[in-house]
């Protein structure tokens, strides 16, 4: 069968375009804004982390660990800066916590073996209850780590920086630049390696890194210059000289000193220490609010509080209402003196599923 000249050109051009698309490095998708309000995400994280610390039950930790994984899988941003290898990190945390508790806590009725009591720290009985106590603490730490990792992967950093107090605007800009530098560098390194691999470059030794390190360094300098030009073009730094008065400086130093002193005094004086720490926090918040009134802040795009945000906030606070009405005996767990199955109210375990509301309301 004979092919016309036009069809031949069309086929040849299509083949070249396909090859060009295959050889071109894949560019990442632009960052998407979180469909939920950052304040709703902060309430979700504070409620979930507070439940882990307040309940300290392995069944609750496992439930919150599953909720964190569900929320991460559904709501994760396409260019999230950090992905936690949960299985590797979790295995290390559980193993270390179990071994540390087994070596340091020599209490329990189910004894595995004994070492001479004269041996410092490791001498004594090695019990099953101590190992389970360490495993429980490891689950608690792993649940907290999974919750914070989920929060880091679902909420864009820029959204968090926008909701910092106006008094910390410069700190927020520095934190935003610092947190986005590593992901951008890793993304550029991946693109450079793909481009060099297309040219036939292979990494066999230290000398082979030169064609990769030099473009990476030049690209970093170009990004820094572009960022500096963008900040100057938007007027960053061109503000009136607003130095802190000596009264404001003395107030900030005094409030921080009162918080630290109250925290130390709370171990001996109780109410006096908590009162001093609360007064210091109130004074610090008032001074930060007054400093924030000097800073003018404008937003290109306002993020409104929607119905989905109200649902997420209400669902995050719902398990706390059960804690207020249900007896506390069904929450805490201790394997001593003899190991028993952890008991917890089934209604409370079901209420923890409310924290998966962000995954359900994502498309609302």
VENMO-V993796 format. One record per backbone hydrogen bond with DSSP energy under -1.0 kcal/mol. CO is the residue of the C=O (numbers start at 0). NH is the residue of the N-H. E is the energy in kcal/mol with one decimal. If there is no record, write none. Layout:
co nh e
CO NH E
CO NH E
//
This chain:
co nh e
3 7 -2.2
4 8 -2.2
5 9 -2.5
6 10 -2.6
7 11 -2.5
8 12 -2.9
9 13 -2.3
10 14 -2.1
11 15 -2.0
12 16 -2.3
13 17 -2.4
14 18 -2.3
15 19 -2.6
16 20 -2.6
17 21 -2.1
18 22 -2.3
19 23 -1.8
36 40 -1.8
37 41 -2.4
38 42 -2.3
39 43 -2.2
40 44 -2.6
41 45 -2.8
42 46 -2.5
43 47 -2.4
44 48 -2.8
45 49 -2.1
46 50 -2.1
47 51 -1.9
48 52 -2.0
49 53 -2.5
50 54 -2.4
51 55 -1.4
56 60 -2.3
57 61 -2.3
58 62 -2.1
59 63 -2.5
60 64 -2.1
61 65 -2.1
62 66 -2.1
63 67 -2.4
64 68 -2.0
65 69 -2.2
66 70 -2.7
67 71 -2.2
68 72 -2.2
69 73 -1.8
70 74 -2.7
71 75 -1.3
76 79 -1.4
83 85 -2.1
84 88 -2.7
85 89 -2.7
86 90 -2.2
87 91 -1.9
88 92 -2.5
89 93 -2.6
90 94 -2.2
91 95 -2.7
92 96 -2.7
93 97 -2.2
94 98 -2.3
95 99 -2.6
96 100 -2.2
97 101 -2.3
98 102 -2.1
99 103 -1.7
100 104 -2.4
108 110 -1.2
109 127 -2.5
112 125 -2.9
114 123 -1.2
115 118 -1.5
118 122 -1.2
119 121 -2.7
123 114 -2.1
125 111 -3.6
126 130 -1.3
127 131 -2.3
128 132 -2.2
129 133 -2.1
130 134 -2.2
131 135 -2.4
132 136 -2.1
133 137 -2.3
134 138 -2.2
135 139 -1.9
136 140 -2.4
137 141 -2.5
138 142 -2.5
139 143 -2.1
140 144 -2.5
141 145 -2.5
142 146 -2.1
143 147 -2.3
144 148 -2.3
145 149 -2.3
146 150 -2.3
147 151 -2.1
148 152 -1.5
149 153 -1.6
150 154 -1.5
152 76 -2.6
155 159 -1.3
156 160 -2.2
157 161 -1.9
160 163 -1.5
164 167 -2.2
165 168 -1.4
167 171 -2.3
168 172 -2.0
169 173 -2.1
170 174 -2.5
171 175 -2.4
172 176 -2.3
173 177 -2.4
174 178 -2.4
175 179 -1.4
179 183 -1.6
180 184 -2.4
181 185 -2.5
182 186 -2.3
183 187 -2.4
184 188 -2.4
185 189 -2.0
186 190 -1.9
187 191 -2.5
188 192 -2.3
189 193 -2.0
190 194 -2.3
191 195 -2.5
192 196 -2.2
193 197 -1.7
194 198 -1.2
195 200 -2.8
196 199 -1.3
205 208 -1.5
206 209 -1.1
208 211 -1.2
208 212 -3.1
209 213 -2.0
211 215 -1.5
212 216 -2.6
213 217 -2.6
214 218 -2.6
215 219 -2.0
216 220 -2.1
217 221 -2.4
218 222 -2.3
219 223 -2.2
220 224 -2.5
221 225 -2.5
222 226 -2.5
223 227 -2.4
224 228 -2.5
225 229 -2.2
226 230 -2.4
227 231 -2.3
228 232 -2.5
229 233 -1.6
230 235 -2.8
231 234 -1.4
234 237 -1.4
236 238 -1.6
244 248 -2.4
245 249 -2.4
246 250 -2.4
247 251 -2.3
248 252 -2.3
249 253 -2.6
250 254 -2.5
251 255 -2.2
252 256 -2.3
253 257 -2.4
254 258 -2.1
255 259 -2.3
256 260 -2.7
257 261 -2.6
258 262 -2.1
259 263 -1.9
260 264 -2.7
261 265 -1.6
264 267 -1.2
264 268 -3.2
268 271 -1.1
269 273 -2.3
270 274 -2.5
271 275 -2.2
272 276 -2.4
273 277 -2.5
274 278 -2.4
275 279 -2.2
276 280 -2.2
277 281 -2.3
278 282 -2.3
279 283 -2.4
280 284 -2.5
281 285 -2.1
282 286 -2.2
283 287 -2.4
284 288 -2.3
285 289 -2.0
286 290 -2.3
287 291 -2.2
290 293 -1.2
305 309 -1.7
306 310 -2.1
307 311 -2.3
308 312 -2.5
309 313 -2.5
310 314 -2.6
311 315 -2.2
312 316 -1.5
313 317 -1.0
317 320 -1.0
317 321 -1.1
318 322 -1.4
319 323 -1.4
320 324 -1.1
321 325 -3.3
326 329 -1.3
327 330 -1.6
327 331 -1.1
336 108 -1.7
344 348 -1.6
345 349 -2.1
346 350 -1.7
347 351 -1.2
349 352 -1.1
350 353 -1.5
351 354 -1.5
352 355 -1.7
353 356 -1.6
355 359 -1.1
356 360 -2.8
360 363 -1.0
//
